């Protein structure tokens, strides 16, 4: 009987141990998946786990940090995210907590707090981390927002409706607009690009020859979205698309254009110019006398917000307008607002941030007015709306003899822009000391005008610099002279002989470093040297470069079969050092037989959308003329042909995308929970430290955390709590101070009891 009880008890222990082990393994996998989801930006999937952990460990800084990040992207109330992130920022969590805290303050209209946190993050972050998260741009948005919300007009709202992002424009009330909003790609029967939001085109109800349509498309040279126009030539043909130029198009995305029926006023959305975050709405008018656009005018708060505000469509009498926004942060939905335009309304000075947040919600507060519109009778069209806008490129900068005058003009414009910046800085200080509301409003308008003047002057200066470089390049080609470190150029960029795409020219620029990168690199870094035949896809930037004297850039390596997209950097008359390419990889060099020209390409992509996504990275490295080239079975092929063939590789592309996700998950799966020992010990006490080292194994390290005010001894790392605890007991007998054991996962501290449950 006793023997039977022993057998039963032993069996119970075995079953209990197996169940405990299975539970521990399940808990660890759940932890790994949650961390991988955050890394991939899948906050919806990570949210339940971190909410559960925070319920169990409400004061744990790591779970407050990750739960705060989830709340930031999922909750419309930013204060909830601020509460969690602010608590986490006072503890031992990743330094980017200040970036996300700044973003939460930005979206909560607390711009001063946002600026302070962005600045604090810049001090702590590496240059690469600051570039990847675009903290400089977000800081500028917060600075813009600080001035855009100082005074505002109370907005009358007739209605607000929610609609799916992919078809939000179909919910616009267009009974008064004499036209329809359509998807540009569907209207022209074209292949859609990789943008997640629809490309909306306004088509007049009575479309005639010589009518002009405005739309957004990718700038093939820069990679961002610009606004273009086309003219209807016949019932079946259109003119070549024409870029609206630098007055309208910034180095950032522009989209959602709408030309008013007056034929002169263009409304559009932009992430550049004077934005307080995301897309802001602007208007610009065509000056018929000067044949140019006026400087874009921000439509101000509360129409604009720190979120995406798009597709502003005013009525013919400009008394009503519709626009859409994601300020309510509903996933996959926009809110469409029907508002009254009150051009003569009085400006109000805000008192509290709570007032700003309430105004930004654009609550329905006006009664619908009865409007009768006769759509059967064809309205008489404004003659100006049918006129063709003559937008021509400035061609005055031509000829070697103009080099000195151009350079002098560029320097003059740059100095003037800098002078206006100093004036603005002084006026901002003076502005804060003005008490009278009317005077503050006038002063604020002066500051905005000066800011726009700075933008115009800087644009003109940059344009002159660009033309100066063109003349220098022509001289270099004709005289075979290399100019290095031009002292007269304020941009201080090194130029060398180069070759253009046209065979009739034999010059091309060799650009160098730029001060910022705007796009986060997504492809994993390879562990071995580059090989064109390996699965080495995407684009990376590594410092130091993977290429060196032993691992050189190979010439004429065989390209993978099928459709492959590369980004052409330039054509050079000789082989180039890897340092020229600023750490970008992979780099491909192609040289035709009996030719001295070496063409260099960056990245390898199976899909055009991936190449387009990475093109801004290449341009930010100084290769501003870079463009995408398609190869099919190793030979250059037209992009439109490649896109059609690309669909045949859909399964291969899908597998590649799945592989990228799998790499991120694999990185998380390889992570383990580790334990470290921490104690306060004077690092100058070498005798004590040597005694401690005698107890360490070969795989254990000892160092001091210099970031703390006290000397913190740290010993790492242990894969089990018991191993750490045994060493802890031994060391305590030597140093006679209390020693702590901490648990970490993916370099983030987690609750000790949770770690012990998982690793038991």
Order of alpha helices (4+ residues) and beta strands (2+ residues): alpha-alpha-alpha-alpha-alpha-alpha-alpha-alpha-beta-beta-beta-alpha-beta-beta-beta-beta-beta-beta-beta-beta-beta-beta-beta-beta-beta-alpha-alpha-alpha-beta-beta-beta-beta-beta-alpha-beta-beta-alpha-alpha-beta-alpha-beta-beta-alpha-beta-beta-alpha
